[in-house]
Every structure is written in C-alpha cells, then in structure tokens.
Amino acid sequence: MRIGENITLSLKPATTSGQKKADRNGEFQELLTKYINEVNELQLKAEELDRRLAAGTLENVHEATIAAEKAALALELTVQIRNKVVEAYQEIMRMSI
C-alpha cells in the first residue's frame, strides 16, 4: 500500500469548540436583538396611539392605556434583564483564577 492512497478530502471545515461557542454567542446576540426590537415596536405603537388619542382620532381610550402599559412592562423587564447580566458579568470578573 502506498502512502496517501486511502486519503479522502472533506470539504466541510472542521468544527472546533471555538466555532461552537461563536455560534452560541451569535444565537444569543440574535435573540437579544429580536427582543429589543420587539420592545421598541411596543414603544412605537404606544407613542402612535398616544398621538392619535391627543388628536382625537382614537375611539377607544383603553387601547392607548393598554399599549402604554405593555410598553412600560416590556421596558422594565428589559432593564431588569440588563441589570442581571451586568451583575453576573461583575461577579465573573471578581472571581480569581
């Protein structure tokens, strides 16, 4: 048997643990971006309903109230998640290796 006779080439790049970690980081980033965009949409919808309420073109006042409360709760949840992430990061930075 000659050297190199049974060698096959794989066109797929080898997956390393670093690549898996990068994929998970990308997924986490996409998830955060998605939820932040949803919070932004709720804020924009509440602002639009407030404008319509002020202009007198909104028939149901409760729509604006509910939209404003949803936006406020979503923003508060986002702030609390951010606080927990910062707290976890600070705890990790205090650990000694």
PyMOL commands that set and color helices and strands:
alter all, ss='L'
color gray80, all
select helices_A, chain A and resi 17-55+61-94
alter helices_A, ss='H'
color red, helices_A
deselect
rebuild
show_as cartoon
